Amino acid sequence: MSKSKKGKLKVKVRKYAFGCQILKFEKKCFDWVCGGHLVTDVDDGYEVSDTAITHKHHIVKSVYFGRPYDYAKNFLFSFTEFLSNIVSFFRVLVLNLLIPAVIGGIIAMVLLPDYIPMIIGIYAGVYGGLIVLSLALAGLGYLWRKVFKLREKTDKIQVAAGYAPWSDYEDNNSTEYDYE
């Protein structure tokens, strides 16, 4: 990285259970830089039953992304990113419900064996459709970013303000960036 100072970055934190690689790909296409991951073990206290006392906890996984506040914008790019965020939210929500959905699907297949192809089709359509739509919107965002030269415009804005060009930042999963 050059020796000029770093600009202030807008930070987004996304929680996830599955599909972090898709999330990172989406954000990278919209020129967000991954600033690192955080895995937190949340203490839920103790549960007392007739036979034992168990310690309850759950894991929360988060990933941090940064981009300059003064990132160059374009209507098509911003609108595509907005749609991508909506689809990404539903994809993460649906993927978090994967285990209960699979159990429900197995029960449905046992009780309704004639509907097995339809059940498999619904699952494949919902999960596959959300993943394909997420990837398609990310690709479209990447295309808008390249067509409208948004990174180059952002570099000019950053340099004019006395900061390092945005293209000097690397997506290396480190936390060296000064998120504010």
Secondary structure by P-SEA (a helix, b strand, c coil): cccccccccbbbbbbbcccaaaaaaaaaaabbbbcbbbbbbccccccccccbbbbbbbbbbbbbbbbbccccccaaaaaaaaaaaaaaaaaaaaaaaaaaaaaaaaaaaaacccaaaaaaaaaaaaaaaaaaaaaaaaaaaaaaaaaaaaaaaaaaaaaaaccccccccccccccccccc
